[in-house]
Amino acid sequence: MKSVVFLTSLLVALTAWQTAAAEVIERRLSDDSSFFKVRNDDWQPEGFENGIEIPAAYLLGDSIVVDGYDSEAEWKSAEEVFVPLAYGSVGGASVKALYTDEQVFIRVRWPDATENREHHPWTWNADLNRYVSGHQVEDSILLSFEAGCEWSPSLLQGYVYDFDGWHWLAARSDPVGQAWDIAGTVQDRQVPGLNFVRYPARYSGMDWNVKFIERNDPTIINDEWYQLDPFYYHDRAGETVYVRSDPDQMQTTNPALHLDPPSTPPIDPDETYPQFKAVRLTGDAGEVDAKGQWKDGYWTVEFRRDRLTPADTATDWVFVRLSQFSMYVFDGVEQLDQASESGRLFLRFLPKEQSLVSN
């Protein structure tokens, strides 16, 4: 093993109000691996792509109804941020966020020419004289949050890490007003017996990521990214990734109820019948409320979850400070590498002085 080399450099002097020196500490683990610990400074390494900030305004009251309509005055007053998306058919989404002492709300809107609320419905095949699984795929969106360890905004980057996911699906979760709260893992090799799916990495070679120092301190809820002692790490990503995303404490990729096809042929040969029925999840898997509405070529989906949860699942993120997340929009597709993905996003909780007053 190569010896660890410590390179320490102090950056800028104090301003009149600073209480500690700005500091950047580099630790080189090998030719292909190093990290920087930053304190009291907004310095970032060259080549690191900073995140887009999504400001969450403090909400006074309990006026928000999670129905997918975002019609409340507080949603109209909240700042909307456009987030570019890459790879898939959706080029961007607009995001708003709110929070209270107990809950966090996120609203996402994106263009979609068609409303897809069927997922592989039973379809009559006259040649086979039986029902078969149809080609139709529901629209969906996945939010990937950091989960207390190293994290990457892309699930296909080639790094190894865990993530906390909220997956809203138009057919299999929306009818019961939920998103699946999932525990996700990205690995660089197949793990037998688990629900890993193999993908070619979208990013390989050397790349930067960031982690923030964990502190159990209620005063940091409103801090910006550069106030949280960021920890930048530079490592080599692999060329193949294996992704697993099961609802919390459930060894299944599909908790919806499977329905048998009808026992008789349809009167209308083009008629379809559901193959899956949404069921309301409980426990850790059912902690995220979500509802979507499609209108005039746009989906609008609202999410709500408690800021602090029992966290029986290790990857269940709690919102006690600025939080990193990313999103994947699935427009009638179901494979991760077919979805549109965002870059790094920072969910930042604005001070209460900037609150939105509930009527």
PEKABEL-V427225 format. One record per residue. RES is the residue in one letter. PHI is phi in radians with two decimals (NA if undefined). OMEGA is omega in degrees with one decimal (none if undefined). BURIAL is 1 if it has 24 or more other C-alpha atoms within 12 Angstrom, else 0. Layout:
res=RES phi=PHI omega=OMEGA burial=BURIAL
res=RES phi=PHI omega=OMEGA burial=BURIAL
//
This chain:
res=M phi=NA omega=179.5 burial=0
res=K phi=-1.22 omega=-179.7 burial=0
res=S phi=-1.21 omega=-179.4 burial=0
res=V phi=-1.49 omega=-179.0 burial=0
res=V phi=-1.90 omega=180.0 burial=0
res=F phi=-1.81 omega=175.9 burial=0
res=L phi=-2.12 omega=-176.4 burial=0
res=T phi=-2.07 omega=177.0 burial=0
res=S phi=-2.42 omega=175.3 burial=0
res=L phi=-1.62 omega=-179.9 burial=0
res=L phi=-1.63 omega=-166.2 burial=0
res=V phi=-1.01 omega=177.1 burial=0
res=A phi=-1.29 omega=-179.0 burial=0
res=L phi=-1.18 omega=164.4 burial=0
res=T phi=-1.46 omega=-173.6 burial=0
res=A phi=-1.07 omega=-174.3 burial=0
res=W phi=-1.74 omega=-178.0 burial=0
res=Q phi=-1.29 omega=-178.2 burial=0
res=T phi=-1.80 omega=179.1 burial=0
res=A phi=-2.52 omega=-177.8 burial=0
res=A phi=-1.22 omega=170.8 burial=0
res=A phi=-1.20 omega=-171.5 burial=1
res=E phi=-2.59 omega=171.7 burial=1
res=V phi=-2.23 omega=-179.6 burial=1
res=I phi=-2.01 omega=176.8 burial=1
res=E phi=-1.77 omega=175.3 burial=1
res=R phi=-2.22 omega=-178.3 burial=1
res=R phi=-1.73 omega=-178.2 burial=0
res=L phi=-1.56 omega=178.2 burial=0
res=S phi=-2.88 omega=177.9 burial=0
res=D phi=-1.10 omega=-176.2 burial=0
res=D phi=-1.85 omega=-173.6 burial=0
res=S phi=-2.59 omega=176.5 burial=1
res=S phi=-2.75 omega=174.2 burial=1
res=F phi=-2.54 omega=177.2 burial=1
res=F phi=-2.15 omega=172.5 burial=1
res=K phi=-1.82 omega=-174.6 burial=1
res=V phi=-1.99 omega=-179.4 burial=1
res=R phi=-2.32 omega=174.2 burial=1
res=N phi=1.01 omega=-179.5 burial=1
res=D phi=-2.74 omega=178.5 burial=1
res=D phi=-1.70 omega=178.7 burial=0
res=W phi=-1.11 omega=173.4 burial=1
res=Q phi=-2.36 omega=-179.1 burial=1
res=P phi=-1.21 omega=177.2 burial=1
res=E phi=-1.08 omega=-179.8 burial=0
res=G phi=1.70 omega=176.6 burial=0
res=F phi=-1.39 omega=178.8 burial=0
res=E phi=-1.70 omega=-176.3 burial=0
res=N phi=-1.23 omega=-177.1 burial=1
res=G phi=-1.52 omega=171.7 burial=1
res=I phi=-1.49 omega=-177.5 burial=1
res=E phi=-1.48 omega=173.1 burial=1
res=I phi=-1.87 omega=-177.6 burial=1
res=P phi=-1.36 omega=176.0 burial=1
res=A phi=-1.83 omega=179.3 burial=1
res=A phi=-1.40 omega=178.5 burial=1
res=Y phi=-1.28 omega=-175.5 burial=1
res=L phi=-1.86 omega=175.2 burial=1
res=L phi=-1.59 omega=179.4 burial=0
res=G phi=1.78 omega=-175.6 burial=0
res=D phi=-2.29 omega=-172.7 burial=0
res=S phi=-1.43 omega=-173.7 burial=0
res=I phi=-1.39 omega=173.7 burial=1
res=V phi=-1.85 omega=-177.7 burial=1
res=V phi=-1.43 omega=-177.0 burial=1
res=D phi=-2.28 omega=179.2 burial=1
res=G phi=1.48 omega=-177.6 burial=1
res=Y phi=-1.73 omega=-178.0 burial=1
res=D phi=0.67 omega=-174.8 burial=1
res=S phi=-1.57 omega=-177.5 burial=0
res=E phi=-1.19 omega=-179.0 burial=1
res=A phi=-1.04 omega=-179.2 burial=0
res=E phi=-1.14 omega=175.6 burial=1
res=W phi=-1.13 omega=-179.3 burial=1
res=K phi=-1.17 omega=-179.3 burial=0
res=S phi=-1.48 omega=-177.0 burial=0
res=A phi=-1.19 omega=179.3 burial=1
res=E phi=-1.18 omega=178.6 burial=1
res=E phi=-1.82 omega=-177.6 burial=1
res=V phi=-2.08 omega=176.0 burial=1
res=F phi=-1.46 omega=-179.1 burial=0
res=V phi=-2.02 omega=176.8 burial=1
res=P phi=-1.15 omega=176.4 burial=1
res=L phi=-2.11 omega=-177.5 burial=1
res=A phi=-2.16 omega=170.1 burial=1
res=Y phi=1.43 omega=-175.5 burial=0
res=G phi=-1.46 omega=-175.8 burial=1
res=S phi=-1.47 omega=-178.3 burial=1
res=V phi=-1.78 omega=-173.5 burial=1
res=G phi=-1.51 omega=-179.4 burial=1
res=G phi=-3.11 omega=178.1 burial=1
res=A phi=-2.44 omega=178.5 burial=1
res=S phi=-1.92 omega=-170.9 burial=1
res=V phi=-2.20 omega=170.6 burial=1
res=K phi=-2.26 omega=178.8 burial=1
res=A phi=-2.57 omega=175.7 burial=1
res=L phi=-2.42 omega=174.4 burial=1
res=Y phi=-2.68 omega=171.7 burial=1
res=T phi=-2.19 omega=176.2 burial=1
res=D phi=-1.10 omega=-175.1 burial=1
res=E phi=-1.89 omega=-168.9 burial=0
res=Q phi=-2.35 omega=173.5 burial=1
res=V phi=-2.22 omega=-179.4 burial=1
res=F phi=-2.15 omega=175.0 burial=1
res=I phi=-2.31 omega=177.3 burial=1
res=R phi=-2.09 omega=-179.8 burial=1
res=V phi=-2.15 omega=176.6 burial=1
res=R phi=-2.26 omega=179.1 burial=1
res=W phi=-2.56 omega=-179.8 burial=1
res=P phi=-1.33 omega=177.2 burial=1
res=D phi=-2.74 omega=-174.4 burial=1
res=A phi=-1.19 omega=-177.0 burial=0
res=T phi=-2.27 omega=176.3 burial=0
res=E phi=-1.65 omega=-178.7 burial=1
res=N phi=-1.86 omega=-179.1 burial=1
res=R phi=-2.03 omega=174.5 burial=1
res=E phi=-1.97 omega=178.1 burial=1
res=H phi=-2.26 omega=-179.1 burial=1
res=H phi=0.78 omega=-179.4 burial=1
res=P phi=-1.19 omega=174.6 burial=1
res=W phi=-1.19 omega=-177.0 burial=1
res=T phi=-2.23 omega=-177.7 burial=1
res=W phi=-1.35 omega=176.1 burial=1
res=N phi=-1.92 omega=-175.3 burial=0
res=A phi=-1.16 omega=-179.4 burial=0
res=D phi=-1.14 omega=179.9 burial=0
res=L phi=-1.58 omega=-178.8 burial=0
res=N phi=1.02 omega=177.6 burial=0
res=R phi=-2.82 omega=176.0 burial=0
res=Y phi=-1.40 omega=175.8 burial=1
res=V phi=-2.26 omega=178.1 burial=1
res=S phi=-1.28 omega=-176.4 burial=1
res=G phi=-1.25 omega=-177.1 burial=1
res=H phi=-1.45 omega=-175.2 burial=0
res=Q phi=-1.09 omega=180.0 burial=1
res=V phi=-2.23 omega=-179.8 burial=1
res=E phi=-1.16 omega=168.8 burial=1
res=D phi=-1.32 omega=179.2 burial=1
res=S phi=-2.79 omega=174.8 burial=1
res=I phi=-2.50 omega=179.0 burial=1
res=L phi=-2.08 omega=171.4 burial=1
res=L phi=-1.78 omega=-179.7 burial=1
res=S phi=-1.91 omega=179.5 burial=1
res=F phi=-1.86 omega=172.3 burial=1
res=E phi=-1.01 omega=-173.3 burial=1
res=A phi=-2.34 omega=174.8 burial=1
res=G phi=1.49 omega=178.5 burial=1
res=C phi=-2.28 omega=173.3 burial=1
res=E phi=-1.02 omega=-173.9 burial=1
res=W phi=-2.63 omega=176.5 burial=1
res=S phi=-2.20 omega=178.1 burial=1
res=P phi=-1.17 omega=178.1 burial=1
res=S phi=-1.88 omega=176.0 burial=1
res=L phi=-1.23 omega=-178.1 burial=1
res=L phi=-1.96 omega=-176.0 burial=1
res=Q phi=-1.39 omega=-179.4 burial=1
res=G phi=1.75 omega=174.9 burial=1
res=Y phi=-1.63 omega=177.0 burial=1
res=V phi=-1.82 omega=-179.9 burial=1
res=Y phi=-2.95 omega=175.5 burial=1
res=D phi=-1.89 omega=175.3 burial=1
res=F phi=-2.54 omega=174.5 burial=1
res=D phi=-1.78 omega=-174.8 burial=1
res=G phi=-2.02 omega=170.1 burial=1
res=W phi=-2.02 omega=-175.8 burial=1
res=H phi=-2.04 omega=174.7 burial=1
res=W phi=-1.64 omega=-178.8 burial=1
res=L phi=-2.27 omega=-171.6 burial=1
res=A phi=-1.09 omega=-178.5 burial=1
res=A phi=-1.80 omega=-168.8 burial=1
res=R phi=-1.74 omega=175.1 burial=1
res=S phi=-2.33 omega=-175.1 burial=1
res=D phi=-1.05 omega=-177.9 burial=1
res=P phi=-1.02 omega=178.7 burial=1
res=V phi=-1.83 omega=174.6 burial=1
res=G phi=1.22 omega=-178.9 burial=1
res=Q phi=-2.35 omega=159.6 burial=1
res=A phi=-2.02 omega=175.5 burial=1
res=W phi=-1.23 omega=174.7 burial=1
res=D phi=-1.51 omega=-170.9 burial=1
res=I phi=-1.94 omega=170.6 burial=1
res=A phi=-1.78 omega=-175.2 burial=1
res=G phi=-1.97 omega=179.0 burial=1
res=T phi=-2.46 omega=173.3 burial=1
res=V phi=-2.01 omega=-178.5 burial=1
res=Q phi=-2.21 omega=177.6 burial=1
res=D phi=-1.80 omega=177.6 burial=1
res=R phi=-2.68 omega=179.2 burial=0
res=Q phi=-1.25 omega=176.6 burial=0
res=V phi=-1.96 omega=-175.3 burial=0
res=P phi=-1.04 omega=174.6 burial=0
res=G phi=1.50 omega=-179.9 burial=0
res=L phi=-2.06 omega=-171.1 burial=0
res=N phi=-1.52 omega=178.5 burial=1
res=F phi=-1.53 omega=176.5 burial=1
res=V phi=-2.02 omega=-176.8 burial=1
res=R phi=-1.53 omega=176.1 burial=1
res=Y phi=-2.39 omega=167.9 burial=1
res=P phi=-1.23 omega=-179.1 burial=0
res=A phi=-1.20 omega=175.5 burial=1
res=R phi=-1.40 omega=-179.6 burial=1
res=Y phi=-2.30 omega=174.8 burial=1
res=S phi=-2.39 omega=-175.0 burial=0
res=G phi=1.40 omega=-176.7 burial=0
res=M phi=-1.42 omega=178.8 burial=0
res=D phi=-2.71 omega=-178.5 burial=1
res=W phi=-1.78 omega=167.9 burial=1
res=N phi=-2.47 omega=-177.4 burial=1
res=V phi=-2.43 omega=173.1 burial=1
res=K phi=-2.30 omega=178.8 burial=1
res=F phi=-1.86 omega=-178.7 burial=1
res=I phi=-1.06 omega=179.9 burial=1
res=E phi=-1.36 omega=176.8 burial=1
res=R phi=-2.43 omega=177.1 burial=0
res=N phi=-1.46 omega=-172.4 burial=0
res=D phi=-2.38 omega=-177.5 burial=0
res=P phi=-1.13 omega=-177.5 burial=0
res=T phi=-1.39 omega=-175.8 burial=0
res=I phi=-1.67 omega=-176.1 burial=1
res=I phi=-0.99 omega=-176.7 burial=1
res=N phi=-1.75 omega=-178.2 burial=1
res=D phi=-1.19 omega=173.8 burial=1
res=E phi=-1.48 omega=-172.0 burial=1
res=W phi=-1.00 omega=-175.4 burial=1
res=Y phi=-1.33 omega=177.3 burial=1
res=Q phi=-1.60 omega=-171.8 burial=1
res=L phi=-1.86 omega=178.5 burial=1
res=D phi=0.89 omega=-177.7 burial=1
res=P phi=-1.09 omega=-176.2 burial=1
res=F phi=-2.19 omega=-176.3 burial=1
res=Y phi=-1.63 omega=177.9 burial=1
res=Y phi=-2.22 omega=-174.9 burial=1
res=H phi=-2.07 omega=-173.6 burial=1
res=D phi=-2.55 omega=179.9 burial=1
res=R phi=-1.59 omega=179.3 burial=0
res=A phi=-1.62 omega=-179.2 burial=1
res=G phi=-1.38 omega=-177.1 burial=1
res=E phi=-1.66 omega=179.4 burial=0
res=T phi=-2.37 omega=178.2 burial=1
res=V phi=-2.20 omega=176.6 burial=1
res=Y phi=-2.19 omega=-172.7 burial=1
res=V phi=-2.02 omega=176.5 burial=1
res=R phi=-2.19 omega=178.9 burial=1
res=S phi=-2.58 omega=179.5 burial=1
res=D phi=-1.88 omega=172.2 burial=1
res=P phi=-0.92 omega=-175.4 burial=1
res=D phi=-0.83 omega=176.5 burial=1
res=Q phi=1.05 omega=177.9 burial=1
res=M phi=-2.26 omega=179.9 burial=1
res=Q phi=-1.55 omega=179.6 burial=0
res=T phi=-2.69 omega=175.1 burial=0
res=T phi=-1.57 omega=-175.1 burial=1
res=N phi=-2.52 omega=-178.5 burial=1
res=P phi=-1.43 omega=178.7 burial=1
res=A phi=-1.16 omega=178.8 burial=1
res=L phi=-1.32 omega=178.5 burial=0
res=H phi=-1.46 omega=-178.2 burial=0
res=L phi=-1.91 omega=175.6 burial=0
res=D phi=-1.32 omega=176.5 burial=0
res=P phi=-1.24 omega=175.8 burial=0
res=P phi=-1.02 omega=-177.5 burial=0
res=S phi=-1.50 omega=-179.1 burial=0
res=T phi=-2.26 omega=178.0 burial=0
res=P phi=-1.07 omega=179.8 burial=0
res=P phi=-1.33 omega=173.5 burial=0
res=I phi=-1.20 omega=175.0 burial=0
res=D phi=-1.70 omega=-176.5 burial=0
res=P phi=-1.10 omega=179.2 burial=0
res=D phi=-1.58 omega=-178.6 burial=0
res=E phi=-1.25 omega=178.3 burial=0
res=T phi=-2.05 omega=-179.4 burial=1
res=Y phi=-2.33 omega=-176.8 burial=1
res=P phi=-1.05 omega=171.9 burial=1
res=Q phi=-1.69 omega=-179.3 burial=1
res=F phi=-2.28 omega=176.2 burial=1
res=K phi=-2.15 omega=179.2 burial=1
res=A phi=-1.12 omega=175.2 burial=1
res=V phi=-2.18 omega=-178.5 burial=1
res=R phi=-1.31 omega=-179.5 burial=1
res=L phi=-1.45 omega=179.8 burial=1
res=T phi=-2.11 omega=179.2 burial=0
res=G phi=1.15 omega=-177.4 burial=0
res=D phi=-1.02 omega=-177.1 burial=1
res=A phi=-1.23 omega=-175.3 burial=1
res=G phi=-1.94 omega=-174.1 burial=1
res=E phi=-1.49 omega=-176.5 burial=1
res=V phi=-1.94 omega=171.4 burial=1
res=D phi=-1.45 omega=179.3 burial=1
res=A phi=-2.77 omega=177.7 burial=1
res=K phi=-2.60 omega=-179.1 burial=1
res=G phi=-2.16 omega=175.5 burial=1
res=Q phi=-2.32 omega=175.3 burial=1
res=W phi=-1.88 omega=-179.9 burial=1
res=K phi=-2.72 omega=173.6 burial=0
res=D phi=0.90 omega=175.7 burial=0
res=G phi=1.42 omega=178.7 burial=0
res=Y phi=-2.43 omega=166.7 burial=1
res=W phi=-1.63 omega=169.4 burial=1
res=T phi=-2.21 omega=-179.2 burial=1
res=V phi=-2.18 omega=176.0 burial=1
res=E phi=-1.88 omega=176.3 burial=1
res=F phi=-2.05 omega=172.4 burial=1
res=R phi=-2.53 omega=174.3 burial=1
res=R phi=-2.59 omega=174.5 burial=1
res=D phi=-1.07 omega=178.1 burial=1
res=R phi=-1.14 omega=178.4 burial=1
res=L phi=-2.06 omega=179.8 burial=0
res=T phi=-2.15 omega=176.0 burial=1
res=P phi=-1.02 omega=175.7 burial=0
res=A phi=0.94 omega=174.5 burial=1
res=D phi=-1.14 omega=175.0 burial=0
res=T phi=-1.68 omega=-173.8 burial=1
res=A phi=-1.05 omega=-176.9 burial=0
res=T phi=-1.56 omega=-178.8 burial=1
res=D phi=-1.33 omega=-175.3 burial=1
res=W phi=-1.23 omega=175.4 burial=1
res=V phi=-2.04 omega=-171.3 burial=1
res=F phi=-1.69 omega=179.8 burial=1
res=V phi=-1.99 omega=178.5 burial=1
res=R phi=-2.81 omega=172.0 burial=1
res=L phi=-0.83 omega=-173.3 burial=1
res=S phi=-2.20 omega=176.3 burial=1
res=Q phi=-1.52 omega=173.5 burial=1
res=F phi=-2.73 omega=174.9 burial=1
res=S phi=-2.54 omega=-177.8 burial=1
res=M phi=-2.40 omega=175.5 burial=1
res=Y phi=-2.23 omega=178.3 burial=1
res=V phi=-1.89 omega=-179.1 burial=1
res=F phi=-1.89 omega=-178.9 burial=1
res=D phi=-1.72 omega=179.8 burial=1
res=G phi=1.16 omega=176.1 burial=1
res=V phi=-2.24 omega=-178.1 burial=1
res=E phi=-2.27 omega=177.8 burial=1
res=Q phi=-1.50 omega=-176.0 burial=1
res=L phi=-1.02 omega=-177.7 burial=1
res=D phi=-1.38 omega=173.7 burial=1
res=Q phi=-1.76 omega=-175.1 burial=0
res=A phi=-1.48 omega=173.3 burial=1
res=S phi=-1.57 omega=-176.3 burial=1
res=E phi=-2.10 omega=176.7 burial=1
res=S phi=-1.60 omega=167.9 burial=1
res=G phi=-1.54 omega=-179.9 burial=1
res=R phi=-1.22 omega=176.7 burial=1
res=L phi=-2.13 omega=175.8 burial=1
res=F phi=-1.95 omega=172.4 burial=1
res=L phi=-1.49 omega=-175.9 burial=1
res=R phi=-1.93 omega=-177.7 burial=1
res=F phi=-1.55 omega=-177.9 burial=1
res=L phi=-1.26 omega=178.6 burial=1
res=P phi=-1.03 omega=-178.7 burial=1
res=K phi=-1.08 omega=178.4 burial=0
res=E phi=-1.08 omega=178.7 burial=0
res=Q phi=-1.73 omega=-173.7 burial=0
res=S phi=-1.26 omega=172.0 burial=1
res=L phi=-1.79 omega=-173.0 burial=1
res=V phi=-1.45 omega=177.7 burial=1
res=S phi=-1.42 omega=177.7 burial=0
res=N phi=-1.34 omega=none burial=0
//
